[in-house]
Amino acid sequence: MKSRQGYKGYVIEARSDELRDGEFSAEFSIEQHDGAGVTETQFYLPHTFLSQELAIAAAIQAGQQKVDVGFERGRGVASG
C-alpha cells in the first residue's frame, strides 16, 4: 500500500508491506522538488504495525516530523 501527501513544500510518500506474521512494516520517502529536479530521501521505521492503515499513518507522521526538524537529504536512514 502507498500514500502520497504534500507537506510544507515537500512530498511524503508512505509505503507499507505485509510481513509473514501478519504485521506490517513501514517506510517513507521525502521528495524535494526544485528547478534541478527531484531529490528523494528514504527512511525506514524500525517498528511493525498491526494494520496497513496504522503503518501508513505512522510513516506519514514520521515524515512530517522529519520535515519539521530538518533532515540530511539524499540518504537512506532508519527513523526511530
Biopython code that builds the backbone (N, CA, C, O; Angstrom):
import numpy as np
from Bio.PDB.StructureBuilder import StructureBuilder

atoms = [
    (1, "MET", "N", (0.851, -1.175, 0.000)),
    (1, "MET", "CA", (0.000, 0.000, 0.000)),
    (1, "MET", "C", (0.896, 1.237, 0.000)),
    (1, "MET", "O", (1.983, 1.235, 0.577)),
    (2, "LYS", "N", (0.422, 2.282, -0.652)),
    (2, "LYS", "CA", (1.207, 3.504, -0.779)),
    (2, "LYS", "C", (0.284, 4.708, -0.642)),
    (2, "LYS", "O", (-0.876, 4.671, -1.053)),
    (3, "SER", "N", (0.826, 5.786, -0.052)),
    (3, "SER", "CA", (0.074, 7.030, 0.083)),
    (3, "SER", "C", (1.043, 8.197, -0.089)),
    (3, "SER", "O", (2.138, 8.187, 0.472)),
    (4, "ARG", "N", (0.637, 9.198, -0.864)),
    (4, "ARG", "CA", (1.457, 10.396, -1.076)),
    (4, "ARG", "C", (0.727, 11.600, -0.497)),
    (4, "ARG", "O", (-0.493, 11.727, -0.609)),
    (5, "GLN", "N", (1.513, 12.490, 0.130)),
    (5, "GLN", "CA", (0.912, 13.672, 0.753)),
    (5, "GLN", "C", (1.889, 14.828, 0.660)),
    (5, "GLN", "O", (3.078, 14.672, 0.937)),
    (6, "GLY", "N", (1.384, 15.991, 0.269)),
    (6, "GLY", "CA", (2.192, 17.196, 0.287)),
    (6, "GLY", "C", (2.273, 17.748, 1.697)),
    (6, "GLY", "O", (1.297, 17.710, 2.447)),
    (7, "TYR", "N", (3.460, 18.268, 2.060)),
    (7, "TYR", "CA", (3.637, 18.824, 3.402)),
    (7, "TYR", "C", (4.756, 19.858, 3.379)),
    (7, "TYR", "O", (5.918, 19.516, 3.158)),
    (8, "LYS", "N", (4.411, 21.111, 3.605)),
    (8, "LYS", "CA", (5.372, 22.225, 3.711)),
    (8, "LYS", "C", (6.362, 22.267, 2.547)),
    (8, "LYS", "O", (7.559, 22.469, 2.746)),
    (9, "GLY", "N", (5.854, 22.075, 1.343)),
    (9, "GLY", "CA", (6.692, 22.163, 0.154)),
    (9, "GLY", "C", (7.398, 20.866, -0.213)),
    (9, "GLY", "O", (8.134, 20.834, -1.200)),
    (10, "TYR", "N", (7.201, 19.813, 0.538)),
    (10, "TYR", "CA", (7.770, 18.503, 0.251)),
    (10, "TYR", "C", (6.644, 17.538, -0.096)),
    (10, "TYR", "O", (5.472, 17.831, 0.140)),
    (11, "VAL", "N", (7.000, 16.392, -0.655)),
    (11, "VAL", "CA", (6.046, 15.314, -0.859)),
    (11, "VAL", "C", (6.518, 14.128, -0.032)),
    (11, "VAL", "O", (7.651, 13.669, -0.176)),
    (12, "ILE", "N", (5.640, 13.638, 0.834)),
    (12, "ILE", "CA", (5.935, 12.459, 1.649)),
    (12, "ILE", "C", (5.211, 11.279, 1.018)),
    (12, "ILE", "O", (3.996, 11.318, 0.823)),
    (13, "GLU", "N", (5.963, 10.229, 0.700)),
    (13, "GLU", "CA", (5.357, 9.007, 0.188)),
    (13, "GLU", "C", (5.556, 7.912, 1.223)),
    (13, "GLU", "O", (6.687, 7.518, 1.509)),
    (14, "ALA", "N", (4.462, 7.425, 1.782)),
    (14, "ALA", "CA", (4.494, 6.372, 2.794)),
    (14, "ALA", "C", (4.159, 5.044, 2.123)),
    (14, "ALA", "O", (3.276, 4.977, 1.268)),
    (15, "ARG", "N", (4.875, 3.983, 2.517)),
    (15, "ARG", "CA", (4.643, 2.655, 1.963)),
    (15, "ARG", "C", (4.596, 1.629, 3.093)),
    (15, "ARG", "O", (5.287, 1.770, 4.101)),
    (16, "SER", "N", (3.776, 0.602, 2.914)),
    (16, "SER", "CA", (3.736, -0.485, 3.888)),
    (16, "SER", "C", (3.757, -1.816, 3.144)),
    (16, "SER", "O", (3.275, -1.924, 2.017)),
    (17, "ASP", "N", (4.323, -2.819, 3.798)),
    (17, "ASP", "CA", (4.368, -4.174, 3.256)),
    (17, "ASP", "C", (3.947, -5.146, 4.342)),
    (17, "ASP", "O", (4.279, -4.974, 5.515)),
    (18, "GLU", "N", (3.211, -6.171, 3.933)),
    (18, "GLU", "CA", (2.794, -7.188, 4.902)),
    (18, "GLU", "C", (3.948, -8.151, 5.153)),
    (18, "GLU", "O", (4.608, -8.608, 4.220)),
    (19, "LEU", "N", (4.175, -8.449, 6.416)),
    (19, "LEU", "CA", (5.204, -9.391, 6.820)),
    (19, "LEU", "C", (4.585, -10.779, 6.989)),
    (19, "LEU", "O", (3.362, -10.915, 6.990)),
    (20, "ARG", "N", (5.411, -11.794, 7.130)),
    (20, "ARG", "CA", (4.922, -13.171, 7.235)),
    (20, "ARG", "C", (4.008, -13.401, 8.433)),
    (20, "ARG", "O", (3.098, -14.228, 8.370)),
    (21, "ASP", "N", (4.240, -12.686, 9.506)),
    (21, "ASP", "CA", (3.456, -12.914, 10.729)),
    (21, "ASP", "C", (2.151, -12.123, 10.755)),
    (21, "ASP", "O", (1.465, -12.101, 11.777)),
    (22, "GLY", "N", (1.799, -11.468, 9.635)),
    (22, "GLY", "CA", (0.552, -10.720, 9.568)),
    (22, "GLY", "C", (0.670, -9.272, 9.993)),
    (22, "GLY", "O", (-0.296, -8.515, 9.894)),
    (23, "GLU", "N", (1.839, -8.877, 10.464)),
    (23, "GLU", "CA", (2.055, -7.470, 10.788)),
    (23, "GLU", "C", (2.582, -6.753, 9.543)),
    (23, "GLU", "O", (2.792, -7.368, 8.498)),
    (24, "PHE", "N", (2.792, -5.439, 9.676)),
    (24, "PHE", "CA", (3.191, -4.643, 8.526)),
    (24, "PHE", "C", (4.417, -3.801, 8.855)),
    (24, "PHE", "O", (4.547, -3.275, 9.960)),
    (25, "SER", "N", (5.303, -3.683, 7.889)),
    (25, "SER", "CA", (6.444, -2.783, 8.009)),
    (25, "SER", "C", (6.063, -1.461, 7.355)),
    (25, "SER", "O", (5.101, -1.389, 6.591)),
    (26, "ALA", "N", (6.827, -0.418, 7.662)),
    (26, "ALA", "CA", (6.547, 0.893, 7.073)),
    (26, "ALA", "C", (7.852, 1.578, 6.707)),
    (26, "ALA", "O", (8.865, 1.436, 7.391)),
    (27, "GLU", "N", (7.803, 2.311, 5.630)),
    (27, "GLU", "CA", (8.916, 3.151, 5.202)),
    (27, "GLU", "C", (8.327, 4.369, 4.521)),
    (27, "GLU", "O", (7.156, 4.384, 4.140)),
    (28, "PHE", "N", (9.153, 5.387, 4.373)),
    (28, "PHE", "CA", (8.675, 6.585, 3.690)),
    (28, "PHE", "C", (9.832, 7.277, 3.011)),
    (28, "PHE", "O", (10.996, 7.074, 3.359)),
    (29, "SER", "N", (9.496, 8.088, 2.049)),
    (29, "SER", "CA", (10.495, 8.938, 1.415)),
    (29, "SER", "C", (9.961, 10.365, 1.424)),
    (29, "SER", "O", (8.755, 10.610, 1.423)),
    (30, "ILE", "N", (10.909, 11.291, 1.431)),
    (30, "ILE", "CA", (10.576, 12.708, 1.353)),
    (30, "ILE", "C", (11.190, 13.233, 0.063)),
    (30, "ILE", "O", (12.398, 13.137, -0.151)),
    (31, "GLU", "N", (10.349, 13.782, -0.782)),
    (31, "GLU", "CA", (10.798, 14.328, -2.059)),
    (31, "GLU", "C", (10.836, 15.848, -1.981)),
    (31, "GLU", "O", (9.908, 16.490, -1.490)),
    (32, "GLN", "N", (11.937, 16.405, -2.480)),
    (32, "GLN", "CA", (12.052, 17.853, -2.604)),
    (32, "GLN", "C", (12.134, 18.165, -4.089)),
    (32, "GLN", "O", (13.061, 17.730, -4.772)),
    (33, "HIS", "N", (11.164, 18.919, -4.585)),
    (33, "HIS", "CA", (11.102, 19.276, -5.997)),
    (33, "HIS", "C", (11.631, 20.698, -6.155)),
    (33, "HIS", "O", (11.187, 21.616, -5.466)),
    (34, "ASP", "N", (12.596, 20.869, -7.079)),
    (34, "ASP", "CA", (13.107, 22.211, -7.375)),
    (34, "ASP", "C", (13.485, 22.274, -8.849)),
    (34, "ASP", "O", (13.233, 21.330, -9.598)),
    (35, "GLY", "N", (14.080, 23.370, -9.262)),
    (35, "GLY", "CA", (14.430, 23.573, -10.658)),
    (35, "GLY", "C", (15.407, 22.550, -11.202)),
    (35, "GLY", "O", (15.448, 22.321, -12.411)),
    (36, "ALA", "N", (16.190, 21.934, -10.342)),
    (36, "ALA", "CA", (17.181, 20.935, -10.761)),
    (36, "ALA", "C", (16.584, 19.536, -10.860)),
    (36, "ALA", "O", (17.238, 18.618, -11.356)),
    (37, "GLY", "N", (15.345, 19.363, -10.390)),
    (37, "GLY", "CA", (14.719, 18.043, -10.429)),
    (37, "GLY", "C", (14.154, 17.665, -9.075)),
    (37, "GLY", "O", (13.638, 18.508, -8.341)),
    (38, "VAL", "N", (14.260, 16.384, -8.758)),
    (38, "VAL", "CA", (13.698, 15.844, -7.518)),
    (38, "VAL", "C", (14.797, 15.168, -6.721)),
    (38, "VAL", "O", (15.544, 14.346, -7.250)),
    (39, "THR", "N", (14.891, 15.517, -5.450)),
    (39, "THR", "CA", (15.780, 14.816, -4.523)),
    (39, "THR", "C", (14.894, 13.997, -3.600)),
    (39, "THR", "O", (13.992, 14.531, -2.955)),
    (40, "GLU", "N", (15.160, 12.686, -3.541)),
    (40, "GLU", "CA", (14.359, 11.792, -2.702)),
    (40, "GLU", "C", (15.243, 11.199, -1.614)),
    (40, "GLU", "O", (16.329, 10.690, -1.888)),
    (41, "THR", "N", (14.764, 11.272, -0.378)),
    (41, "THR", "CA", (15.456, 10.705, 0.767)),
    (41, "THR", "C", (14.549, 9.666, 1.398)),
    (41, "THR", "O", (13.395, 9.955, 1.716)),
    (42, "GLN", "N", (15.068, 8.447, 1.581)),
    (42, "GLN", "CA", (14.254, 7.357, 2.105)),
    (42, "GLN", "C", (14.561, 7.088, 3.572)),
    (42, "GLN", "O", (15.694, 7.232, 4.032)),
    (43, "PHE", "N", (13.512, 6.691, 4.292)),
    (43, "PHE", "CA", (13.619, 6.361, 5.713)),
    (43, "PHE", "C", (12.849, 5.069, 5.970)),
    (43, "PHE", "O", (11.878, 4.766, 5.277)),
    (44, "TYR", "N", (13.287, 4.319, 6.963)),
    (44, "TYR", "CA", (12.653, 3.057, 7.323)),
    (44, "TYR", "C", (12.275, 3.100, 8.796)),
    (44, "TYR", "O", (13.098, 3.456, 9.639)),
    (45, "LEU", "N", (11.057, 2.746, 9.103)),
    (45, "LEU", "CA", (10.625, 2.692, 10.502)),
    (45, "LEU", "C", (10.997, 1.324, 11.074)),
    (45, "LEU", "O", (10.715, 0.303, 10.446)),
    (46, "PRO", "N", (11.622, 1.281, 12.248)),
    (46, "PRO", "CA", (12.094, 0.002, 12.800)),
    (46, "PRO", "C", (10.987, -0.837, 13.436)),
    (46, "PRO", "O", (11.220, -2.000, 13.765)),
    (47, "HIS", "N", (9.800, -0.282, 13.615)),
    (47, "HIS", "CA", (8.717, -0.980, 14.301)),
    (47, "HIS", "C", (7.820, -1.692, 13.296)),
    (47, "HIS", "O", (7.865, -1.397, 12.101)),
    (48, "THR", "N", (7.011, -2.621, 13.773)),
    (48, "THR", "CA", (5.971, -3.230, 12.948)),
    (48, "THR", "C", (4.616, -2.765, 13.460)),
    (48, "THR", "O", (4.489, -2.285, 14.587)),
    (49, "PHE", "N", (3.606, -2.918, 12.608)),
    (49, "PHE", "CA", (2.281, -2.388, 12.888)),
    (49, "PHE", "C", (1.229, -3.457, 12.645)),
    (49, "PHE", "O", (1.444, -4.372, 11.850)),
    (50, "LEU", "N", (0.100, -3.348, 13.319)),
    (50, "LEU", "CA", (-0.956, -4.360, 13.249)),
    (50, "LEU", "C", (-1.801, -4.271, 11.983)),
    (50, "LEU", "O", (-2.494, -5.227, 11.635)),
    (51, "SER", "N", (-1.750, -3.122, 11.283)),
    (51, "SER", "CA", (-2.522, -2.971, 10.045)),
    (51, "SER", "C", (-1.773, -2.066, 9.073)),
    (51, "SER", "O", (-0.879, -1.311, 9.455)),
    (52, "GLN", "N", (-2.167, -2.166, 7.803)),
    (52, "GLN", "CA", (-1.576, -1.272, 6.797)),
    (52, "GLN", "C", (-1.889, 0.174, 7.112)),
    (52, "GLN", "O", (-1.038, 1.048, 6.943)),
    (53, "GLU", "N", (-3.099, 0.435, 7.567)),
    (53, "GLU", "CA", (-3.507, 1.806, 7.860)),
    (53, "GLU", "C", (-2.644, 2.418, 8.961)),
    (53, "GLU", "O", (-2.236, 3.576, 8.864)),
    (54, "LEU", "N", (-2.366, 1.635, 10.015)),
    (54, "LEU", "CA", (-1.504, 2.131, 11.095)),
    (54, "LEU", "C", (-0.084, 2.368, 10.601)),
    (54, "LEU", "O", (0.554, 3.347, 10.986)),
    (55, "ALA", "N", (0.411, 1.481, 9.754)),
    (55, "ALA", "CA", (1.762, 1.630, 9.212)),
    (55, "ALA", "C", (1.864, 2.891, 8.363)),
    (55, "ALA", "O", (2.821, 3.653, 8.503)),
    (56, "ILE", "N", (0.895, 3.120, 7.489)),
    (56, "ILE", "CA", (0.899, 4.312, 6.631)),
    (56, "ILE", "C", (0.786, 5.574, 7.477)),
    (56, "ILE", "O", (1.505, 6.544, 7.236)),
    (57, "ALA", "N", (-0.106, 5.576, 8.460)),
    (57, "ALA", "CA", (-0.274, 6.754, 9.324)),
    (57, "ALA", "C", (1.012, 7.062, 10.080)),
    (57, "ALA", "O", (1.387, 8.227, 10.210)),
    (58, "ALA", "N", (1.688, 6.034, 10.578)),
    (58, "ALA", "CA", (2.944, 6.240, 11.305)),
    (58, "ALA", "C", (4.029, 6.774, 10.377)),
    (58, "ALA", "O", (4.821, 7.626, 10.780)),
    (59, "ALA", "N", (4.075, 6.287, 9.147)),
    (59, "ALA", "CA", (5.079, 6.751, 8.193)),
    (59, "ALA", "C", (4.836, 8.210, 7.801)),
    (59, "ALA", "O", (5.784, 8.988, 7.698)),
    (60, "ILE", "N", (3.572, 8.585, 7.584)),
    (60, "ILE", "CA", (3.246, 9.983, 7.263)),
    (60, "ILE", "C", (3.639, 10.882, 8.429)),
    (60, "ILE", "O", (4.251, 11.930, 8.226)),
    (61, "GLN", "N", (3.290, 10.477, 9.648)),
    (61, "GLN", "CA", (3.625, 11.282, 10.825)),
    (61, "GLN", "C", (5.136, 11.414, 10.986)),
    (61, "GLN", "O", (5.634, 12.501, 11.278)),
    (62, "ALA", "N", (5.868, 10.322, 10.797)),
    (62, "ALA", "CA", (7.332, 10.365, 10.900)),
    (62, "ALA", "C", (7.919, 11.277, 9.820)),
    (62, "ALA", "O", (8.881, 12.000, 10.074)),
    (63, "GLY", "N", (7.340, 11.242, 8.620)),
    (63, "GLY", "CA", (7.802, 12.118, 7.547)),
    (63, "GLY", "C", (7.581, 13.582, 7.881)),
    (63, "GLY", "O", (8.448, 14.419, 7.630)),
    (64, "GLN", "N", (6.423, 13.893, 8.447)),
    (64, "GLN", "CA", (6.144, 15.274, 8.844)),
    (64, "GLN", "C", (7.123, 15.734, 9.925)),
    (64, "GLN", "O", (7.594, 16.871, 9.895)),
    (65, "GLN", "N", (7.425, 14.860, 10.869)),
    (65, "GLN", "CA", (8.378, 15.203, 11.926)),
    (65, "GLN", "C", (9.768, 15.450, 11.345)),
    (65, "GLN", "O", (10.461, 16.373, 11.772)),
    (66, "LYS", "N", (10.181, 14.633, 10.373)),
    (66, "LYS", "CA", (11.492, 14.830, 9.735)),
    (66, "LYS", "C", (11.557, 16.186, 9.042)),
    (66, "LYS", "O", (12.559, 16.894, 9.148)),
    (67, "VAL", "N", (10.494, 16.544, 8.336)),
    (67, "VAL", "CA", (10.456, 17.848, 7.662)),
    (67, "VAL", "C", (10.521, 18.965, 8.698)),
    (67, "VAL", "O", (11.238, 19.948, 8.506)),
    (68, "ASP", "N", (9.780, 18.822, 9.794)),
    (68, "ASP", "CA", (9.724, 19.866, 10.819)),
    (68, "ASP", "C", (11.079, 20.098, 11.493)),
    (68, "ASP", "O", (11.433, 21.241, 11.780)),
    (69, "VAL", "N", (11.833, 19.042, 11.748)),
    (69, "VAL", "CA", (13.105, 19.185, 12.461)),
    (69, "VAL", "C", (14.305, 19.281, 11.528)),
    (69, "VAL", "O", (15.408, 19.604, 11.969)),
    (70, "GLY", "N", (14.103, 19.007, 10.257)),
    (70, "GLY", "CA", (15.205, 19.023, 9.298)),
    (70, "GLY", "C", (15.801, 17.632, 9.195)),
    (70, "GLY", "O", (15.729, 16.842, 10.136)),
    (71, "PHE", "N", (16.386, 17.340, 8.054)),
    (71, "PHE", "CA", (16.965, 16.018, 7.827)),
    (71, "PHE", "C", (18.061, 16.134, 6.791)),
    (71, "PHE", "O", (18.099, 17.096, 6.024)),
    (72, "GLU", "N", (18.954, 15.153, 6.764)),
    (72, "GLU", "CA", (20.022, 15.132, 5.778)),
    (72, "GLU", "C", (19.447, 14.577, 4.478)),
    (72, "GLU", "O", (18.988, 13.435, 4.433)),
    (73, "ARG", "N", (19.473, 15.371, 3.444)),
    (73, "ARG", "CA", (18.829, 14.990, 2.182)),
    (73, "ARG", "C", (19.695, 14.041, 1.366)),
    (73, "ARG", "O", (20.924, 14.095, 1.397)),
    (74, "GLY", "N", (18.996, 13.158, 0.627)),
    (74, "GLY", "CA", (19.673, 12.305, -0.324)),
    (74, "GLY", "C", (20.262, 11.030, 0.236)),
    (74, "GLY", "O", (21.052, 10.373, -0.441)),
    (75, "ARG", "N", (19.904, 10.661, 1.448)),
    (75, "ARG", "CA", (20.433, 9.439, 2.047)),
    (75, "ARG", "C", (19.277, 8.606, 2.572)),
    (75, "ARG", "O", (18.209, 9.132, 2.888)),
    (76, "GLY", "N", (19.498, 7.316, 2.660)),
    (76, "GLY", "CA", (18.514, 6.433, 3.264)),
    (76, "GLY", "C", (18.927, 6.129, 4.689)),
    (76, "GLY", "O", (20.059, 5.705, 4.921)),
    (77, "VAL", "N", (18.049, 6.332, 5.640)),
    (77, "VAL", "CA", (18.388, 6.115, 7.040)),
    (77, "VAL", "C", (17.198, 5.536, 7.781)),
    (77, "VAL", "O", (16.054, 5.629, 7.337)),
    (78, "ALA", "N", (17.498, 4.937, 8.918)),
    (78, "ALA", "CA", (16.432, 4.461, 9.798)),
    (78, "ALA", "C", (15.857, 5.634, 10.552)),
    (78, "ALA", "O", (16.574, 6.574, 10.896)),
    (79, "SER", "N", (14.586, 5.584, 10.807)),
    (79, "SER", "CA", (13.920, 6.631, 11.562)),
    (79, "SER", "C", (13.316, 5.997, 12.787)),
    (79, "SER", "O", (12.543, 5.046, 12.668)),
    (80, "GLY", "N", (13.641, 6.490, 13.947)),
    (80, "GLY", "CA", (13.131, 5.812, 15.104)),
    (80, "GLY", "C", (12.470, 6.690, 16.037)),
    (80, "GLY", "O", (11.985, 6.238, 17.074)),
]
sb = StructureBuilder()
sb.init_structure("model")
sb.init_model(0)
sb.init_chain("A")
sb.init_seg("    ")
for serial, (resi, resn, name, xyz) in enumerate(atoms, 1):
    if name == "N":
        sb.init_residue(resn, " ", resi, " ")
    sb.init_atom(name, np.array(xyz, "f"), 0.0, 1.0, " ", f" {name:<3s}", serial, name[0])
structure = sb.get_structure()
